Amino acid sequence: MNPNPLENQQPSGVLLIDKAPDMTSHDVVAIARRALNTKKIGHCGTLDPMATGLLMLVIGRATKIQDLLMSEDKEYVGTLTLGVTTNTQDKEGEPEETKEVPDFSADQIDDAFNHFVGHFEQIPPMVSAIKKDGVPLYKLARKGQVVERKPRPVYVTDYQVTRTELPEIDFTVNCSKGFYVRTYAHDIGARLGCGAHLSALRRTRSGKFTLDRALPAMDLKTTPREEILRSMVTLAEISLMRGA
């Protein structure tokens, strides 16, 4: 009987995952390590536990292009809820301030979104993985500490407001790497004068990768290793996609 050539293969490539809510990006990496029986796995662009959608896992030799893949633009679909700010800038946090939400017109909402188009700066939230003197900010935030964060240059190439049922606004945004959609929602709320927090988030694109070939995260536990390997985007495909 011929041995299965995929059985002991050390995989290399990009595995596209549709992350479920209430999982960390590290949880997904850990599940993939067990499913593929390989240790050399990283991920491109952390998704918060509440967020769903596209998480790119780089496996084997693909870890060498991790930074390259992470540098590309992203697309997110989200919902912001006006009238309440939180200490994390999303629904997972503790409410900080509550204000009445005026009956905003579509033009007023567009004006607020339009203020954050092109190149601008964001101040990262305290609950983030950015490090201050080697310590992640979220660890300081858990101790009740607030430290000064330097504004970071980001950009938005395009946005669309897809639903307005106040206090909720659904939107799609195309943005740079290092962009905090939580902060985007918070800042739009501040611009409108009533505050806001991010109440839903889904990443739908990273560079040229979309959810079309993504494997649901929970399916990693039950899908045979050979099928997972076949679903991966090979290094050769990535070279063709990037015009190399």
Secondary structure, 3 states (H helix, E strand, C coil): CCCCCCCCCCCCEEEEEEECCCCCHHHHHHHHHHHHCCCCEEEECCCCCCCEEEEEEEEHHHHHHHHHHHCCCEEEEEEEEECEEECCCECCCCEEEECCCCCCCHHHHHHHHHCCCEEEEECCCCCCCCEECCEEHHHHHHCCCCCCCCCEEEEEEEEEEEEEECCEEEEEEEECCCCCHHHHHHHHHHHHCCCEEEEEEEEEEECCEEHHHCEEHHHHHCCCHHHHHHHCECHHHHHHHCCC
